[in-house]
Structure formats: structure tokens, C-alpha cells
Amino acid sequence: MKVLVTGATGFIGRQLTFALAQQGYEVKALCRNTDHPYLVKHKNIEPVTGNILYRQSLGRAMQGCQQVYHTAAMAKMWCRNPDDYHETNVTGTRNVLEIAADTGVKKIVYTSTCGVWGPTIKYPMNEDDPRIAGFPIAYERTKYLAELEAGKFAKQGMHIVTVNPSRVYGEGPVTDSNTVGKMVSAYLKGKWRFIPGSGEQVANYAFLTDVVNGHLAAMDKGASGERYILGGEDISFNDFFNTVSQVSGRKQRMFHLPLKTIEVYSHIEKLKAHLTGLRPFFLPEFAERLKYDQKYSSDKAITRLGYHITPFAEGIDKTVKYIIQY
């Protein structure tokens, strides 16, 4: 069977492409540059030059494909042109869905994010919970709008399953969109020495291998029009860095940085980006997010898809070994 993966050089996309190839699928790997260093080489993988914003290239890529995994997204913290988020995440997703309908694709798995639910107050969020705050972060806002697009096509009869990974980490390239990998790598090099606030704020961390397997299960068992959280354990910043220290054997002296200090710094960084066009290290909307937990429940995926959660310490151990090796 022929399968298309968009975003085939991304953190999730590249590993998903490889997993499909290993299972014997004929995989078309859509990417803007077929010489990209993160593109996996395998006899069952056919690199295809294309862009989800260019409908003709999508049409060529989808010819003969019965399934599509749409993982491509604008996931960076900051873009010089803020419209890039909407163009890629919303218009690009609509293009994928429309071309898939035109070319006779049977099933689609759309990769969204737990960010569509945003911060949590007390209990872990599940798929039926409403968002309790606004959308100050462009990535989360546009991924939510893209989910609405997917919902429209599902109501029209297209088989579309949405998966919502939380904060993904694991064995893969350390890139701008791989924020957890960047933190781990910087800690190992002694370049990350601070913990936000008290360090008791909690986020949900999903191991990459689990997330990829969750995508495969969603294609196989997922119900059209449904969404499934692909998460992991809820971990505080303190426990995060303690675990990295324990599994790596590298103990860095860490400093607790007050949230107010981070907030002031983020506004300075925003001004710098506005005046110079240089990429900021942090932004106010992300500083605000540090005040809240981000807890998510994967019970629905576990029950209905057979989703598995790798213990955080085990996943971080594999991640650290990968980063040290490469």
C-alpha cells in the first residue's frame, strides 16, 4: 500500500516515515528538499519534492496513495511573519484535505497538539474538555483552527482521525521545534542552568516512539471525526531536570528564576525581535504559560487504540544517550 507522509523531515514525521517503511508500506515522503539531512533513507521510502502550500505538488504526491499522515506544521516559537502560522497550519491543512478528497485517499491521520487545550487548572484535560483560556500562542490557535477544518471534512464523509501529542521528546534531531530536546541538550552542555519559578509547574511529556505508534494505531483503529491525546507522564520542571541529571550522571547547579524576571526578560526579547528581526529566545505569551500546569490524559487512546506510555525515566535515558552519541 502507498502512503504519503507530509512533514517527513520533522521530529515526528521522520520517525513515522521510517516506522511505516519498516512495516513494508511504500512511503512517499513529502519534503521541500529531498537532500534534507533529516530525511530517512530506506528502500521503501520515496522522497517527493513538494510543499503543502502548493496544491499541484500535493496532487502529484498523493497519486496512488490510499492513506495520508499529515504531520507538517509551523511549530516554531517565533516567525518573522506571523501570518506564516495560519498559512501553513490552516491553509496548508485545508489543501491537504481537499487534494486528498480529489485523489481518492481513503484515510487521513492529522497531527494536531495538546496545545489546543492549553493550560489546565487542577485535573488532566481529556478530549471532551473545553479550552479554559484564550489563544495568545499563534501555534496553538492555528492548530485549533486546522482541527476545525478536519472536522468539516469528516462531517462530509472523509475518514479523518486527529491525534494530539503533548510535549514530545525522544531519539531524534535537536531542532527549533524540538523544545524538549533543546532543553536536554543544553543541560548536558552546562548551558541550561535555570528552573522557572518554584519548579513545581507540571507539563505532560510524550515519548516519540509512543507517539509514532499512536499514529499507526489511529490509522488502523481510530474512529473518523474523533481525536486522541497521545501523551505521557505529567512531570514538574524539578523532576524533569532531576531525572536528566540522574540518567546522564551529570549534575549541574541549577538556579530558580522568578517568573516575574522571566516575564520582564520576555518583553525585552520581544522588543529586540521587533526592532532587529532577530529570533527571540523567549516571548511573553510563553512566559505567561509558565504560571499554569499542562496536564493531559491519554486514557481514551490507551483504551481504544492500545496506546502505550513509556515511563518518563526510561524515555529520558534513551533520549540522553541519543543526544550524547550524536
N, C-alpha and C positions, 0 to 999 in steps of 0.2 A: 504493500500500500504506500502511496505517495503522500507525504505530509509536509506542510510548509511551517517553518518557524520564523516569525518576524523577530527582529532584535537578537539575531543569532550570535552576536559578539558580546551581548550583555551578560551580566553576572548570572542571572537565571537562564537566559536563552542559550548560552554556550553549553552549559551543563545539560540542559534539556535536550538540545540537539544531539549531543553525544549519547545520552541515555537511549534516545529513540533509535539512533544508528546501531547501537549495540543490540537492540531487540530485533533488528532486521528490517526496520522501516526504510524506505527510500526517502531521505530527508532533503528537502530544499531549504537551504539556509540563506534567508534574505538579509543582506547587509549592503551598506553603501560602498564598502571597499572590500573586495574579495581577497585582498592581500593583507587584511587586518591581522595583527599578531594574535588576537584572541579567538580567531575563527578556528574551530576544531577541525583537524584533518582526519578523515575516515573514508573508507571505500564506499560507504553508504550515504555520505554527505555530499551534496552538490551545491557549491556556493553559487548564489544567484545575486547579481548586482541589482539593487532596487532601493526604493525609499517609499515608506507608507504615505508620503505626501504626493507621490507621483503615481497616478492611477494606472497608467499604461504598464509601468514596471510591475505593479501588483498583479495585473491581469496576466502578464507573461509568467510570473512566478507561480500563480495558482493553477495554471493549466494542468489538468490531470490529477490534482490533489483532492483527496476526499476529506482531509482534516487540516485544520489550521490552529496553531498555537500562537496567539497574538501577545507577545511579551514586550514588543518595542514600546518605549516611552521616553519622555523627557523627565528624568528623575534627579537632575542636578539640583543643588540647593539654590543656585542663582544663575540667571541668564542675563546677558546684556539687553536682550529684547524680551520683555516679559510675555509678549504675545506668543513666543515660541512654545510655551506650555500648552496653550489652548490649541495652537496649530497642530502640534504633534499628538497630544494626548486625546483631544476631542475630534478634530477634523481627520487626523490620521486613522483613528479607530473607526470613524464612520466610513472612510474609504475602504478599509479592510473588510468591513461587514457588507458594504454594497457590492464590492467586487466578488466577495465570496458567494453572495446570493446569485450574481450573474453567471459565475463559472460552475455552479452546481456543487459547491463544497457541502459535505453532509453534516459535519460537526465542527464547532469552534470552542476553544477554551480561551477566555480572555483573562489576562493577568492584571488584576487591579491591586489594591493595597488596603491594609487595615487603617491606613491614614484617612480613609473616607469616614471612619467613625471618630477619629481624632482623640482628644483627651478623655479620660474616664475619671469618675469621681470616687467610687467605692468598689463596685463589683466589676469583674471582667465583662466586656461587651460581647454579645453574640450577634449573629446575622440579623436578628429581628429588632435589635435596639436602634433607636433613632440617634442621630448625632446631637450632642448636647451643647455645642458651641458653634461659632461661625467658621468661615473658611479663610483665615488670614494667609495660609500657605498655598501658593499657586498650584503646586504639585497635587496636593490633596483635593483642592477644588476642582481641578480639571479631570482628575481621575474619577471623581464622583460624577461629573457631567458625562464622562465616557461610559460609566456604568448605566446611566440613563439611556444612552444610545443603544447599548447592548440590550437593555430591557425592551426597547421599542421593537428591535428586530426579533427578539424571542417571542413577543406577542404576535408578530406577523407569521410565525411558524418556523423560523430558523432555529436550529438546535444550538444554543449558546449557553455555556456554563461559565460562571465567573468565579475565579479564585482570588482570595485576599491574603497574600503573605503579610506577616508582620515585619519586624526588623530582621532581615535575612543576613546570616553570616555563614562562613564556611570556607571550603578549599577552592579558592578562585582568585583572580586578579584583584589587586587593591586599586580601585578606581574612584573617581569623584562620587559616583552614585553608591559605591560600597562603603557606606559610612562606618559600619562596624569594623570592617577590615582595616580602614584607615586608623581607627582608634587603637586597635590591637597592634598594628604595625608601629605606630608612633610610640606606644607604651614600651614595646620591646626595644626600641632605639633610644629610649630615655627622653623622647621629645614630647610626650604627653604626661604631664605631671599634676594635673588638677582634676578634682571631682566637683561637679556642680552642687552648690548648696550643701545640705546635710549628707547628700549621697543616698538618701533613702527613697528618692523618686524611682519608680518602677517602670520598666518597659518590657515588652514581650519580644523574645529573640527566637527566630526560627532557623534551624539548621538547613543549609542549602540542599543537601541530599533529600531530606524530608520534603522540602518544598517541591523539588523536581518530581519525586514520586507522587506527591499530591496532585500535580498537574496531570500526570499519566492516569491516575485513578479518576480524576474529574472527567477526563475524556471518555474513560471506559464506563464509569458508573454514575457520573453526575447527571442530575435532572435538569433539563433545559429551563432557563429562566431563574435557576437557583444560584446562590453564591455560597462559598465555603471558605471559612477562615482557615488558613494554613499557618498556624503559629507554633509556638514552643513554650518555654517556661517564662514566667514573669520574674524578672531579675532586677534588683536595685543596682544603682551605679557602684555602691560599695562592694556588693557581692560580685559584680562584673569584674572589677579590677582585682579583687582578691583572688578570684578564680584564674584570671590570666596570670597573675603572679605565681600561684601555686603550680599550675601545669607547666609554666615556662621555666620556673626556678629563678626568675629574675625579679628581684624586689626593688621597686622604685619608691622613693619617698614621694608620697602624694600630698597635695595641698587642697583643702576645701575652699573653693572660691565662692563668695557670697553671690546669690542670684542677682542682687542689685548691681553688683560690679559687672557681671556678665551682661546685664541689660544695658548699662551705660556704654560698655565696650561695643556692643552690637550696633548701637546707634552711630557710634563713630565709624564703624566699619561700613555701615550703610551709606553714610555721607561720603566716605572715601570712594566707594564704588560709583556713586552718583557723579562725583567730580572728576574721577580719573578713568572710569571704565574698567578698573582692575577688580578681579574677583575678590569679594569679601570673605573673611574667614568665618564670620557668623552674622546672622541677621536678627532684628528684633522679634520677628514672629517665631523664630526658633527659641530665642531666649524666654519668651512668654510660655512656650510649650514645656519648658523645664519645670514649671511650677506644678505640673499635673502628672499623674500616672498615665500609662498607656497599657492597660491590661485587657487581654483578649482571650476568649475561649474557643478552642478547636474541637469541642465536643461533637458538633454536627459532622465535621469531616471525619473524625475518628469513628463515629457510629455508622455513617452512610458510605464513606469512601474507603474505610480501613486505614485511615491516615495514622502514621506513627510519629511520635515525638522522641527525638534523640535527647538524652539527658544533657543539660547545658554544659556540665564539666567535660563530658565526653566530646561534645561538638567543639568546644573551645580548644581542647587538647589537639584535635585534628587540625583545627584552623591555625593554631600557633605553629605546629610542626610544618604545615604547608608554607606559611609566610617565612619562617626561618630558612627553609630549604630553597625558596625562590627569591 
